[in-house]
Amino acid sequence: MNKTGVVRDKRYLDHNMGELHPESPARLEGIYDMLEDIDMKGNFIDVPSIYAQRDELLYIHSPEYIDLLAETSGKDNTYLDPDTQTSAGSYEAALLAAGGLCEAISLVHSKGLNNAFALVRPPGHHAEQNRAMGFCLFNNVAIGAAYARKKLGLDRILVIDWDLHHGNGTQHSFYDDPSVLYISTHQYPHYPGTGAYNEFGSGRGEGFTLNVPLSMGYGDSEFIDIFERLIRPVTCEYQPEMILVSAGFDTHTDDPLGGMKVTPHGFAGMTRSIMNMATDCCDGKVVMTLEGGYNIQGLKDSVKIVLKELAGLSKTDISNLSAEADDRMVDRAVGPVTEIHKRYWQNL
Protein backbone atom coordinates (compact mmCIF):
# COMPACT_ATOMS: atom_id res chain seq x y z
CA MET A 1 0.00 0.00 0.00
CA ASN A 2 0.94 3.62 -0.52
CA LYS A 3 0.92 6.18 2.25
CA THR A 4 -2.04 8.20 0.97
CA GLY A 5 -3.08 11.34 2.81
CA VAL A 6 -6.53 12.89 2.93
CA VAL A 7 -7.39 16.44 3.93
CA ARG A 8 -10.78 16.58 5.67
CA ASP A 9 -12.28 18.99 8.16
CA LYS A 10 -15.87 19.59 9.21
CA ARG A 11 -15.29 23.33 8.92
CA TYR A 12 -15.46 22.91 5.13
CA LEU A 13 -19.16 22.23 5.68
CA ASP A 14 -19.62 25.74 7.08
CA HIS A 15 -19.46 27.19 3.57
CA ASN A 16 -23.09 27.23 2.44
CA MET A 17 -24.41 29.03 -0.64
CA GLY A 18 -28.06 28.15 -0.08
CA GLU A 19 -30.34 25.15 0.17
CA LEU A 20 -30.79 24.63 -3.57
CA HIS A 21 -27.24 25.42 -4.66
CA PRO A 22 -25.53 22.42 -6.32
CA GLU A 23 -22.21 23.13 -4.57
CA SER A 24 -23.57 22.18 -1.15
CA PRO A 25 -22.10 20.82 2.11
CA ALA A 26 -23.83 17.51 1.27
CA ARG A 27 -21.10 16.85 -1.30
CA LEU A 28 -18.44 16.52 1.40
CA GLU A 29 -20.78 14.96 3.95
CA GLY A 30 -21.29 12.07 1.54
CA ILE A 31 -17.56 11.70 0.92
CA TYR A 32 -16.70 11.88 4.63
CA ASP A 33 -19.33 9.23 5.42
CA MET A 34 -17.82 7.02 2.70
CA LEU A 35 -14.41 7.25 4.35
CA GLU A 36 -15.90 5.38 7.33
CA ASP A 37 -16.91 2.38 5.17
CA ILE A 38 -15.34 -0.89 6.30
CA ASP A 39 -13.18 -1.11 3.18
CA MET A 40 -11.90 2.46 3.61
CA LYS A 41 -11.50 3.18 7.32
CA GLY A 42 -7.92 3.05 8.57
CA ASN A 43 -6.33 3.03 5.11
CA PHE A 44 -5.56 6.75 4.87
CA ILE A 45 -3.47 9.26 6.78
CA ASP A 46 -5.17 12.48 7.92
CA VAL A 47 -3.44 15.65 6.76
CA PRO A 48 -3.96 18.70 9.01
CA SER A 49 -6.11 21.40 7.52
CA ILE A 50 -4.24 24.59 8.25
CA TYR A 51 -4.99 28.19 7.30
CA ALA A 52 -3.34 29.51 4.17
CA GLN A 53 -1.11 32.45 5.01
CA ARG A 54 -1.62 35.83 3.40
CA ASP A 55 1.71 35.66 1.56
CA GLU A 56 0.60 32.34 0.04
CA LEU A 57 -2.72 33.79 -1.11
CA LEU A 58 -0.83 36.73 -2.62
CA TYR A 59 1.00 34.36 -4.97
CA ILE A 60 -2.25 34.27 -6.97
CA HIS A 61 -4.75 36.84 -5.64
CA SER A 62 -4.67 40.62 -5.27
CA PRO A 63 -4.60 42.21 -1.79
CA GLU A 64 -7.90 43.94 -2.52
CA TYR A 65 -9.62 40.66 -3.37
CA ILE A 66 -8.28 38.90 -0.26
CA ASP A 67 -9.55 41.79 1.86
CA LEU A 68 -12.94 41.65 0.12
CA LEU A 69 -13.34 37.97 1.02
CA ALA A 70 -12.13 38.60 4.57
CA GLU A 71 -14.88 41.18 5.02
CA THR A 72 -17.52 38.49 4.34
CA SER A 73 -16.50 36.51 7.43
CA GLY A 74 -19.39 36.22 9.87
CA LYS A 75 -21.92 37.63 7.41
CA ASP A 76 -24.84 35.45 6.37
CA ASN A 77 -25.03 36.21 2.64
CA THR A 78 -22.68 38.09 0.35
CA TYR A 79 -23.11 37.69 -3.41
CA LEU A 80 -19.83 37.76 -5.32
CA ASP A 81 -21.17 36.76 -8.74
CA PRO A 82 -24.49 35.28 -9.97
CA ASP A 83 -23.34 31.72 -9.12
CA THR A 84 -21.21 32.39 -6.07
CA GLN A 85 -21.97 33.68 -2.62
CA THR A 86 -20.53 33.36 0.87
CA SER A 87 -21.98 32.50 4.25
CA ALA A 88 -20.63 33.28 7.71
CA GLY A 89 -18.09 30.42 7.61
CA SER A 90 -17.05 30.64 3.96
CA TYR A 91 -13.91 32.73 4.39
CA GLU A 92 -12.52 30.39 7.04
CA ALA A 93 -13.37 27.35 4.90
CA ALA A 94 -11.64 28.93 1.90
CA LEU A 95 -8.49 29.64 3.93
CA LEU A 96 -8.49 26.05 5.17
CA ALA A 97 -9.07 24.66 1.67
CA ALA A 98 -6.03 26.42 0.22
CA GLY A 99 -3.95 25.79 3.34
CA GLY A 100 -4.91 22.13 3.60
CA LEU A 101 -3.87 21.54 0.00
CA CYS A 102 -0.53 23.27 0.58
CA GLU A 103 0.08 21.09 3.64
CA ALA A 104 -0.63 17.96 1.58
CA ILE A 105 1.78 19.17 -1.10
CA SER A 106 4.44 19.77 1.53
CA LEU A 107 4.04 16.27 3.01
CA VAL A 108 4.21 14.58 -0.39
CA HIS A 109 7.26 16.65 -1.30
CA SER A 110 9.04 15.63 1.91
CA LYS A 111 8.07 11.98 1.28
CA GLY A 112 6.02 11.81 4.46
CA LEU A 113 3.27 10.69 2.07
CA ASN A 114 3.36 9.02 -1.33
CA ASN A 115 0.33 10.94 -2.58
CA ALA A 116 -2.71 12.77 -1.23
CA PHE A 117 -6.25 13.94 -1.94
CA ALA A 118 -7.48 17.25 -0.48
CA LEU A 119 -11.21 16.64 0.10
CA VAL A 120 -12.00 20.31 0.53
CA ARG A 121 -14.48 22.98 -0.43
CA PRO A 122 -15.08 25.59 -1.70
CA PRO A 123 -13.53 24.50 -5.00
CA GLY A 124 -11.06 26.80 -6.72
CA HIS A 125 -10.11 26.53 -10.37
CA HIS A 126 -12.45 29.29 -11.66
CA ALA A 127 -11.26 31.91 -9.14
CA GLU A 128 -9.31 34.70 -10.82
CA GLN A 129 -6.72 37.06 -9.37
CA ASN A 130 -9.34 39.58 -8.30
CA ARG A 131 -12.74 37.88 -8.48
CA ALA A 132 -14.77 34.88 -7.43
CA MET A 133 -16.36 32.80 -10.18
CA GLY A 134 -18.26 29.58 -10.69
CA PHE A 135 -18.62 28.51 -7.03
CA CYS A 136 -14.90 29.25 -6.38
CA LEU A 137 -13.37 31.69 -3.87
CA PHE A 138 -9.60 31.11 -3.64
CA ASN A 139 -7.88 29.20 -6.45
CA ASN A 140 -6.64 26.29 -4.36
CA VAL A 141 -4.67 24.42 -7.01
CA ALA A 142 -3.01 27.59 -8.34
CA ILE A 143 -2.01 28.59 -4.82
CA GLY A 144 -0.71 25.05 -4.30
CA ALA A 145 1.36 25.14 -7.49
CA ALA A 146 2.82 28.54 -6.58
CA TYR A 147 3.51 27.26 -3.04
CA ALA A 148 5.42 24.30 -4.47
CA ARG A 149 7.47 26.68 -6.61
CA LYS A 150 8.16 29.43 -4.10
CA LYS A 151 8.19 27.67 -0.72
CA LEU A 152 9.43 24.22 -1.72
CA GLY A 153 11.72 25.27 -4.55
CA LEU A 154 10.36 23.05 -7.30
CA ASP A 155 11.09 24.13 -10.87
CA ARG A 156 8.42 22.26 -12.85
CA ILE A 157 4.85 21.62 -11.75
CA LEU A 158 2.21 19.91 -13.86
CA VAL A 159 -1.45 20.71 -13.20
CA ILE A 160 -3.93 18.32 -14.83
CA ASP A 161 -7.53 19.53 -14.71
CA TRP A 162 -10.13 16.86 -15.55
CA ASP A 163 -13.15 18.85 -14.30
CA LEU A 164 -16.06 19.19 -16.75
CA HIS A 165 -15.48 22.95 -16.80
CA HIS A 166 -12.33 24.70 -17.95
CA GLY A 167 -10.17 26.10 -15.15
CA ASN A 168 -9.94 29.66 -16.42
CA GLY A 169 -8.43 30.98 -13.20
CA THR A 170 -5.66 28.39 -13.13
CA GLN A 171 -4.85 28.97 -16.78
CA HIS A 172 -4.63 32.72 -16.33
CA SER A 173 -2.44 32.36 -13.23
CA PHE A 174 0.36 30.71 -15.22
CA TYR A 175 -0.31 31.72 -18.82
CA ASP A 176 3.17 33.21 -19.30
CA ASP A 177 4.99 30.93 -16.85
CA PRO A 178 6.85 27.83 -18.09
CA SER A 179 7.37 26.56 -14.54
CA VAL A 180 3.73 25.40 -14.45
CA LEU A 181 2.37 23.28 -17.29
CA TYR A 182 -1.44 23.43 -17.30
CA ILE A 183 -3.36 20.68 -19.13
CA SER A 184 -7.16 20.67 -19.16
CA THR A 185 -9.77 18.32 -20.60
CA HIS A 186 -13.21 19.95 -20.52
CA GLN A 187 -16.60 20.15 -22.20
CA TYR A 188 -16.63 22.93 -24.78
CA PRO A 189 -18.34 25.25 -25.46
CA HIS A 190 -19.51 25.34 -21.87
CA TYR A 191 -19.06 27.50 -18.78
CA PRO A 192 -16.91 29.60 -18.45
CA GLY A 193 -16.33 29.85 -22.22
CA THR A 194 -12.53 29.63 -22.12
CA GLY A 195 -10.28 26.72 -23.00
CA ALA A 196 -10.14 26.71 -26.80
CA TYR A 197 -7.35 24.96 -28.72
CA ASN A 198 -5.65 28.24 -29.54
CA GLU A 199 -5.21 29.24 -25.89
CA PHE A 200 -1.71 27.85 -25.48
CA GLY A 201 0.17 30.39 -23.36
CA SER A 202 2.11 33.55 -24.12
CA GLY A 203 5.64 34.88 -23.85
CA ARG A 204 7.93 32.47 -22.00
CA GLY A 205 4.84 30.36 -21.23
CA GLU A 206 3.92 29.73 -24.87
CA GLY A 207 3.19 26.03 -25.26
CA PHE A 208 2.81 25.46 -21.51
CA THR A 209 -1.00 25.70 -21.58
CA LEU A 210 -2.56 22.72 -23.33
CA ASN A 211 -6.34 22.67 -23.72
CA VAL A 212 -8.32 19.65 -24.87
CA PRO A 213 -11.86 20.94 -25.55
CA LEU A 214 -14.40 18.12 -25.91
CA SER A 215 -17.92 17.86 -27.22
CA MET A 216 -20.52 16.04 -25.12
CA GLY A 217 -20.55 12.26 -24.81
CA TYR A 218 -16.97 11.21 -24.04
CA GLY A 219 -16.76 8.22 -21.72
CA ASP A 220 -14.27 6.14 -19.77
CA SER A 221 -12.32 4.69 -22.69
CA GLU A 222 -12.09 7.94 -24.63
CA PHE A 223 -10.74 9.87 -21.64
CA ILE A 224 -8.14 7.19 -20.91
CA ASP A 225 -7.07 7.14 -24.56
CA ILE A 226 -6.69 10.94 -24.57
CA PHE A 227 -4.59 10.73 -21.41
CA GLU A 228 -2.36 8.04 -22.89
CA ARG A 229 -2.04 9.42 -26.43
CA LEU A 230 -1.68 13.12 -25.60
CA ILE A 231 -1.07 13.91 -21.95
CA ARG A 232 1.43 11.11 -21.26
CA PRO A 233 3.94 12.04 -24.02
CA VAL A 234 3.87 15.73 -23.09
CA THR A 235 4.26 14.90 -19.41
CA CYS A 236 7.20 12.60 -20.05
CA GLU A 237 8.92 15.32 -22.07
CA TYR A 238 8.22 18.03 -19.48
CA GLN A 239 9.45 15.87 -16.55
CA PRO A 240 7.45 17.56 -13.76
CA GLU A 241 8.70 17.33 -10.20
CA MET A 242 5.13 16.98 -8.92
CA ILE A 243 1.71 16.48 -10.48
CA LEU A 244 -1.30 18.34 -9.10
CA VAL A 245 -4.80 17.37 -10.19
CA SER A 246 -7.94 19.50 -10.22
CA ALA A 247 -10.21 16.51 -9.73
CA GLY A 248 -13.75 17.44 -10.72
CA PHE A 249 -16.34 14.69 -10.93
CA ASP A 250 -18.95 16.52 -12.97
CA THR A 251 -17.97 14.46 -16.03
CA HIS A 252 -19.79 11.60 -14.26
CA THR A 253 -22.51 10.16 -16.44
CA ASP A 254 -25.25 11.13 -13.93
CA ASP A 255 -24.05 14.63 -13.13
CA PRO A 256 -26.83 17.23 -13.46
CA LEU A 257 -24.48 19.93 -14.81
CA GLY A 258 -22.62 17.83 -17.35
CA GLY A 259 -22.89 15.96 -20.61
CA MET A 260 -20.15 13.36 -20.33
CA LYS A 261 -20.36 9.60 -19.70
CA VAL A 262 -17.56 8.85 -17.27
CA THR A 263 -18.19 6.19 -14.61
CA PRO A 264 -16.21 5.54 -11.41
CA HIS A 265 -14.16 2.99 -13.36
CA GLY A 266 -13.11 5.76 -15.75
CA PHE A 267 -11.99 8.02 -12.90
CA ALA A 268 -9.96 5.12 -11.52
CA GLY A 269 -8.37 4.70 -14.95
CA MET A 270 -7.48 8.38 -15.23
CA THR A 271 -5.95 8.21 -11.76
CA ARG A 272 -3.90 5.14 -12.70
CA SER A 273 -2.72 6.85 -15.88
CA ILE A 274 -1.56 9.88 -13.88
CA MET A 275 0.08 7.68 -11.25
CA ASN A 276 1.99 5.86 -13.98
CA MET A 277 3.19 9.18 -15.38
CA ALA A 278 4.22 10.29 -11.90
CA THR A 279 6.12 7.05 -11.30
CA ASP A 280 8.09 7.68 -14.49
CA CYS A 281 8.72 11.39 -13.82
CA CYS A 282 8.57 12.39 -10.17
CA ASP A 283 8.78 9.44 -7.81
CA GLY A 284 4.99 9.04 -7.80
CA LYS A 285 4.27 12.47 -6.33
CA VAL A 286 0.60 13.21 -7.02
CA VAL A 287 -1.67 15.53 -5.05
CA MET A 288 -5.33 15.90 -5.97
CA THR A 289 -7.81 18.53 -4.88
CA LEU A 290 -11.58 18.31 -5.17
CA GLU A 291 -13.27 20.59 -7.67
CA GLY A 292 -16.78 19.90 -9.07
CA GLY A 293 -19.17 16.95 -9.01
CA TYR A 294 -22.82 17.41 -8.14
CA ASN A 295 -24.45 13.98 -8.19
CA ILE A 296 -23.85 12.92 -4.59
CA GLN A 297 -23.88 9.15 -5.17
CA GLY A 298 -21.72 9.45 -8.26
CA LEU A 299 -19.32 11.71 -6.39
CA LYS A 300 -19.02 9.30 -3.44
CA ASP A 301 -18.49 6.27 -5.66
CA SER A 302 -15.94 8.03 -7.84
CA VAL A 303 -13.88 9.55 -5.03
CA LYS A 304 -13.88 6.16 -3.31
CA ILE A 305 -12.37 4.33 -6.26
CA VAL A 306 -9.87 7.14 -6.90
CA LEU A 307 -8.70 6.92 -3.29
CA LYS A 308 -8.37 3.15 -3.59
CA GLU A 309 -6.25 3.63 -6.69
CA LEU A 310 -4.03 6.19 -4.95
CA ALA A 311 -3.56 3.92 -1.94
CA GLY A 312 -2.79 0.83 -4.01
CA LEU A 313 -5.94 -0.98 -2.85
CA SER A 314 -6.85 -1.38 -6.52
CA LYS A 315 -4.94 -1.22 -9.79
CA THR A 316 -6.96 -0.51 -12.91
CA ASP A 317 -5.84 -2.04 -16.20
CA ILE A 318 -5.90 1.02 -18.43
CA SER A 319 -4.74 -0.83 -21.54
CA ASN A 320 -8.06 -2.65 -21.77
CA LEU A 321 -9.98 0.58 -21.22
CA SER A 322 -8.00 2.49 -23.81
CA ALA A 323 -8.46 -0.26 -26.39
CA GLU A 324 -12.25 0.15 -26.24
CA ALA A 325 -12.19 3.87 -27.14
CA ASP A 326 -14.09 5.27 -30.09
CA ASP A 327 -11.13 6.20 -32.28
CA ARG A 328 -13.05 8.82 -34.23
CA MET A 329 -14.00 10.67 -31.05
CA VAL A 330 -10.45 10.54 -29.75
CA ASP A 331 -8.98 11.64 -33.07
CA ARG A 332 -11.40 14.59 -33.12
CA ALA A 333 -10.07 15.70 -29.74
CA VAL A 334 -6.39 14.87 -30.08
CA GLY A 335 -5.82 15.90 -33.70
CA PRO A 336 -6.20 19.70 -33.41
CA VAL A 337 -4.26 19.79 -30.13
CA THR A 338 -1.39 17.83 -31.65
CA GLU A 339 -1.34 20.08 -34.70
CA ILE A 340 -0.91 23.15 -32.51
CA HIS A 341 1.44 21.71 -29.90
CA LYS A 342 3.79 19.60 -32.00
CA ARG A 343 5.92 22.73 -32.47
CA TYR A 344 6.40 22.87 -28.68
CA TRP A 345 6.62 19.18 -27.79
CA GLN A 346 8.85 16.79 -29.74
CA ASN A 347 7.02 13.75 -28.31
CA LEU A 348 3.95 14.78 -30.31
C-alpha positions in Angstrom: 0.0 0.0 0.0 0.9 3.6 -0.5 0.9 6.2 2.2 -2.0 8.2 1.0 -3.1 11.3 2.8 -6.5 12.9 2.9 -7.4 16.4 3.9 -10.8 16.6 5.7 -12.3 19.0 8.2 -15.9 19.6 9.2 -15.3 23.3 8.9 -15.5 22.9 5.1 -19.2 22.2 5.7 -19.6 25.7 7.1 -19.5 27.2 3.6 -23.1 27.2 2.4 -24.4 29.0 -0.6 -28.1 28.2 -0.1 -30.3 25.1 0.2 -30.8 24.6 -3.6 -27.2 25.4 -4.7 -25.5 22.4 -6.3 -22.2 23.1 -4.6 -23.6 22.2 -1.1 -22.1 20.8 2.1 -23.8 17.5 1.3 -21.1 16.8 -1.3 -18.4 16.5 1.4 -20.8 15.0 3.9 -21.3 12.1 1.5 -17.6 11.7 0.9 -16.7 11.9 4.6 -19.3 9.2 5.4 -17.8 7.0 2.7 -14.4 7.2 4.3 -15.9 5.4 7.3 -16.9 2.4 5.2 -15.3 -0.9 6.3 -13.2 -1.1 3.2 -11.9 2.5 3.6 -11.5 3.2 7.3 -7.9 3.0 8.6 -6.3 3.0 5.1 -5.6 6.7 4.9 -3.5 9.3 6.8 -5.2 12.5 7.9 -3.4 15.7 6.8 -4.0 18.7 9.0 -6.1 21.4 7.5 -4.2 24.6 8.3 -5.0 28.2 7.3 -3.3 29.5 4.2 -1.1 32.4 5.0 -1.6 35.8 3.4 1.7 35.7 1.6 0.6 32.3 0.0 -2.7 33.8 -1.1 -0.8 36.7 -2.6 1.0 34.4 -5.0 -2.2 34.3 -7.0 -4.7 36.8 -5.6 -4.7 40.6 -5.3 -4.6 42.2 -1.8 -7.9 43.9 -2.5 -9.6 40.7 -3.4 -8.3 38.9 -0.3 -9.6 41.8 1.9 -12.9 41.7 0.1 -13.3 38.0 1.0 -12.1 38.6 4.6 -14.9 41.2 5.0 -17.5 38.5 4.3 -16.5 36.5 7.4 -19.4 36.2 9.9 -21.9 37.6 7.4 -24.8 35.5 6.4 -25.0 36.2 2.6 -22.7 38.1 0.4 -23.1 37.7 -3.4 -19.8 37.8 -5.3 -21.2 36.8 -8.7 -24.5 35.3 -10.0 -23.3 31.7 -9.1 -21.2 32.4 -6.1 -22.0 33.7 -2.6 -20.5 33.4 0.9 -22.0 32.5 4.2 -20.6 33.3 7.7 -18.1 30.4 7.6 -17.1 30.6 4.0 -13.9 32.7 4.4 -12.5 30.4 7.0 -13.4 27.4 4.9 -11.6 28.9 1.9 -8.5 29.6 3.9 -8.5 26.0 5.2 -9.1 24.7 1.7 -6.0 26.4 0.2 -3.9 25.8 3.3 -4.9 22.1 3.6 -3.9 21.5 0.0 -0.5 23.3 0.6 0.1 21.1 3.6 -0.6 18.0 1.6 1.8 19.2 -1.1 4.4 19.8 1.5 4.0 16.3 3.0 4.2 14.6 -0.4 7.3 16.7 -1.3 9.0 15.6 1.9 8.1 12.0 1.3 6.0 11.8 4.5 3.3 10.7 2.1 3.4 9.0 -1.3 0.3 10.9 -2.6 -2.7 12.8 -1.2 -6.2 13.9 -1.9 -7.5 17.3 -0.5 -11.2 16.6 0.1 -12.0 20.3 0.5 -14.5 23.0 -0.4 -15.1 25.6 -1.7 -13.5 24.5 -5.0 -11.1 26.8 -6.7 -10.1 26.5 -10.4 -12.4 29.3 -11.7 -11.3 31.9 -9.1 -9.3 34.7 -10.8 -6.7 37.1 -9.4 -9.3 39.6 -8.3 -12.7 37.9 -8.5 -14.8 34.9 -7.4 -16.4 32.8 -10.2 -18.3 29.6 -10.7 -18.6 28.5 -7.0 -14.9 29.3 -6.4 -13.4 31.7 -3.9 -9.6 31.1 -3.6 -7.9 29.2 -6.4 -6.6 26.3 -4.4 -4.7 24.4 -7.0 -3.0 27.6 -8.3 -2.0 28.6 -4.8 -0.7 25.1 -4.3 1.4 25.1 -7.5 2.8 28.5 -6.6 3.5 27.3 -3.0 5.4 24.3 -4.5 7.5 26.7 -6.6 8.2 29.4 -4.1 8.2 27.7 -0.7 9.4 24.2 -1.7 11.7 25.3 -4.5 10.4 23.0 -7.3 11.1 24.1 -10.9 8.4 22.3 -12.9 4.8 21.6 -11.7 2.2 19.9 -13.9 -1.5 20.7 -13.2 -3.9 18.3 -14.8 -7.5 19.5 -14.7 -10.1 16.9 -15.5 -13.1 18.8 -14.3 -16.1 19.2 -16.8 -15.5 23.0 -16.8 -12.3 24.7 -18.0 -10.2 26.1 -15.1 -9.9 29.7 -16.4 -8.4 31.0 -13.2 -5.7 28.4 -13.1 -4.9 29.0 -16.8 -4.6 32.7 -16.3 -2.4 32.4 -13.2 0.4 30.7 -15.2 -0.3 31.7 -18.8 3.2 33.2 -19.3 5.0 30.9 -16.8 6.8 27.8 -18.1 7.4 26.6 -14.5 3.7 25.4 -14.5 2.4 23.3 -17.3 -1.4 23.4 -17.3 -3.4 20.7 -19.1 -7.2 20.7 -19.2 -9.8 18.3 -20.6 -13.2 20.0 -20.5 -16.6 20.2 -22.2 -16.6 22.9 -24.8 -18.3 25.2 -25.5 -19.5 25.3 -21.9 -19.1 27.5 -18.8 -16.9 29.6 -18.5 -16.3 29.8 -22.2 -12.5 29.6 -22.1 -10.3 26.7 -23.0 -10.1 26.7 -26.8 -7.4 25.0 -28.7 -5.6 28.2 -29.5 -5.2 29.2 -25.9 -1.7 27.8 -25.5 0.2 30.4 -23.4 2.1 33.5 -24.1 5.6 34.9 -23.8 7.9 32.5 -22.0 4.8 30.4 -21.2 3.9 29.7 -24.9 3.2 26.0 -25.3 2.8 25.5 -21.5 -1.0 25.7 -21.6 -2.6 22.7 -23.3 -6.3 22.7 -23.7 -8.3 19.7 -24.9 -11.9 20.9 -25.5 -14.4 18.1 -25.9 -17.9 17.9 -27.2 -20.5 16.0 -25.1 -20.6 12.3 -24.8 -17.0 11.2 -24.0 -16.8 8.2 -21.7 -14.3 6.1 -19.8 -12.3 4.7 -22.7 -12.1 7.9 -24.6 -10.7 9.9 -21.6 -8.1 7.2 -20.9 -7.1 7.1 -24.6 -6.7 10.9 -24.6 -4.6 10.7 -21.4 -2.4 8.0 -22.9 -2.0 9.4 -26.4 -1.7 13.1 -25.6 -1.1 13.9 -21.9 1.4 11.1 -21.3 3.9 12.0 -24.0 3.9 15.7 -23.1 4.3 14.9 -19.4 7.2 12.6 -20.1 8.9 15.3 -22.1 8.2 18.0 -19.5 9.4 15.9 -16.6 7.5 17.6 -13.8 8.7 17.3 -10.2 5.1 17.0 -8.9 1.7 16.5 -10.5 -1.3 18.3 -9.1 -4.8 17.4 -10.2 -7.9 19.5 -10.2 -10.2 16.5 -9.7 -13.7 17.4 -10.7 -16.3 14.7 -10.9 -19.0 16.5 -13.0 -18.0 14.5 -16.0 -19.8 11.6 -14.3 -22.5 10.2 -16.4 -25.2 11.1 -13.9 -24.0 14.6 -13.1 -26.8 17.2 -13.5 -24.5 19.9 -14.8 -22.6 17.8 -17.3 -22.9 16.0 -20.6 -20.1 13.4 -20.3 -20.4 9.6 -19.7 -17.6 8.9 -17.3 -18.2 6.2 -14.6 -16.2 5.5 -11.4 -14.2 3.0 -13.4 -13.1 5.8 -15.7 -12.0 8.0 -12.9 -10.0 5.1 -11.5 -8.4 4.7 -14.9 -7.5 8.4 -15.2 -6.0 8.2 -11.8 -3.9 5.1 -12.7 -2.7 6.9 -15.9 -1.6 9.9 -13.9 0.1 7.7 -11.3 2.0 5.9 -14.0 3.2 9.2 -15.4 4.2 10.3 -11.9 6.1 7.1 -11.3 8.1 7.7 -14.5 8.7 11.4 -13.8 8.6 12.4 -10.2 8.8 9.4 -7.8 5.0 9.0 -7.8 4.3 12.5 -6.3 0.6 13.2 -7.0 -1.7 15.5 -5.0 -5.3 15.9 -6.0 -7.8 18.5 -4.9 -11.6 18.3 -5.2 -13.3 20.6 -7.7 -16.8 19.9 -9.1 -19.2 16.9 -9.0 -22.8 17.4 -8.1 -24.5 14.0 -8.2 -23.9 12.9 -4.6 -23.9 9.2 -5.2 -21.7 9.4 -8.3 -19.3 11.7 -6.4 -19.0 9.3 -3.4 -18.5 6.3 -5.7 -15.9 8.0 -7.8 -13.9 9.5 -5.0 -13.9 6.2 -3.3 -12.4 4.3 -6.3 -9.9 7.1 -6.9 -8.7 6.9 -3.3 -8.4 3.1 -3.6 -6.2 3.6 -6.7 -4.0 6.2 -4.9 -3.6 3.9 -1.9 -2.8 0.8 -4.0 -5.9 -1.0 -2.8 -6.9 -1.4 -6.5 -4.9 -1.2 -9.8 -7.0 -0.5 -12.9 -5.8 -2.0 -16.2 -5.9 1.0 -18.4 -4.7 -0.8 -21.5 -8.1 -2.6 -21.8 -10.0 0.6 -21.2 -8.0 2.5 -23.8 -8.5 -0.3 -26.4 -12.2 0.2 -26.2 -12.2 3.9 -27.1 -14.1 5.3 -30.1 -11.1 6.2 -32.3 -13.1 8.8 -34.2 -14.0 10.7 -31.1 -10.4 10.5 -29.7 -9.0 11.6 -33.1 -11.4 14.6 -33.1 -10.1 15.7 -29.7 -6.4 14.9 -30.1 -5.8 15.9 -33.7 -6.2 19.7 -33.4 -4.3 19.8 -30.1 -1.4 17.8 -31.6 -1.3 20.1 -34.7 -0.9 23.2 -32.5 1.4 21.7 -29.9 3.8 19.6 -32.0 5.9 22.7 -32.5 6.4 22.9 -28.7 6.6 19.2 -27.8 8.9 16.8 -29.7 7.0 13.7 -28.3 4.0 14.8 -30.3 
